[in-house]
C-alpha cells in the first residue's frame, strides 16, 4: 500500500508548490495592475462619482490584454491533468477588477465602469482559453517545458510583461517607449533558447513564432500605448532574436555530439544581461540630457518642489519592478553554484544594493527626480521578492523532479502507468 500511495503523495507535493508559486505571481500582477489603475493615489472619504458608461476601443483592448496573464498563470499553476475551471477563472478576474473599480469610486481622477469589469473578466477567461489551446498541442513533460514550470529562467518571460506595461504608462514621449524593446529582446532570447533546448523537434519553428508574437502582443500593446510604429517593428525584432537564439542553441547541441549540453540557462542569461543593464540605466536616468551640476536627494519618492505626477508614479514603479527581475536574475545566476545558500544570497544582496545605490547617486543630478531613499529601499524589497519568486520556482522544480523519479520507479516495479503521472 505505501508503494501505491507514493505517486499520489509526490503529485500532491508538486501541486502545492505550484499553488504557492501561482499565488506569488498572481499577487505581483495584481499589485502592478492596481497601481497602474489607481495612481496617483488621491482618494476622498466619500464616493466622488457614479458609474461611467464611456468606453473606447483602446480601453477594450488594454483591459483584455492586461488581465490575460491572470487566467493563463492561474491555469498554469493548477494541478496537472485537470480541466479548465472557467468559474474560478472568471471569479478571479471579476474579484481583482471589482476591488479596483470600487477603489476608483473614491478617486477623483478615476472612473468606475462596469465595462472595465466585464472586459477584465473576459481577459482572464481569454488567458485560460489560451492555456487550454497550448495544452492541447503539448502534453506530458513537454507541456512542463513549454509553459516554464520546470525552467526557472522562463519565469523572467512572465515578469517582463508587467515591466513593459509600466514603461508604456510611464513614457510621456514616443522615444522613451522604445525602451520596451530591451525587455522584448531578453524575452525573445529566452524563448528561442528554450524552444531549441527542450521542445524541438516536437514543436516546429512556427510554434516558436506564434509564442513570440503572442508574448509581444500582450507586452507591447500596453507597453507601447498602442503605437503601431513601436509594436510592429518591436515584435519583428523580438521574433528575429528568438529565431537566432533557437538556431544558435541547435548548433550548440549538434556540436556537442555524443555528450550533449544539458543546461542552457546560464549562457543565455550571460548574453542578455548587458541588454538588461542598458535598459536599467536608461530607464532610471531618462532623459539623459536633463542634468544639473548640483546634487539633491530626498527621503520621499520625489523632491518637494517637483510633485509626483501620474507618469512619475509609473516611472518609479517601473524602476522598482526592474529590480524584481534583478533579484530573480541574481538568484538564477547563483542558484546552481556549489556554495549556494547564504553565500549566494549575500552576493545577490550586494549586487542589488550596489546597483540601486549607483543609480540613485546618478539620479541626484536630475532636477525633476533627485535621489530618493524611499525608492532605494523599495528596490531592495523588490529584489528580495524576485529572489523569493525564484526560490518558489526552484522548489517547484525539485518537487516535479521527485515526482517524476517516484513515478518512473513505480512503473518499473509494477508495470502499470498510474493515474498520478498525468
Secondary structure, DSSP 8 states (H G I E B T S, - for coil): -HHHHHHHHHHHHHHHHHHHHHHHHHHHHHHHHHHHHHTT--B-SS----B-----HHHHHHHHHHHHHHHHHHHHTS-TT----HHHHHHHHHHHHHHHHHHHTTBTT--B-HHHHHHHHHHHHHHHHHHHHHHHHS-THHHHHHHTTT-GGGHHHHHHHHHHHHHHHH-SSHHHHTTHHHHHHHHHHHHHHHIIIIITTTS-HHHHHHHHHHHHHHHHHHHTTT-HHHHHHHHHHHHHHHHHHHHHHHHHHHHHTTS-----HHHHHHHHHHHHHHHHHHHHH-STT---SS--EESSSS-TTS---HHHHHHHHHHHHHHHHHHHHHHHHHTT-SS-HHHHHHHHHHHHHHHHHHHHHHHTT-TTT-EEHHHHHHHHHHHHHHHHHHHHHHHHHHHHHHHHHHHHHHHHHHS---GGG-
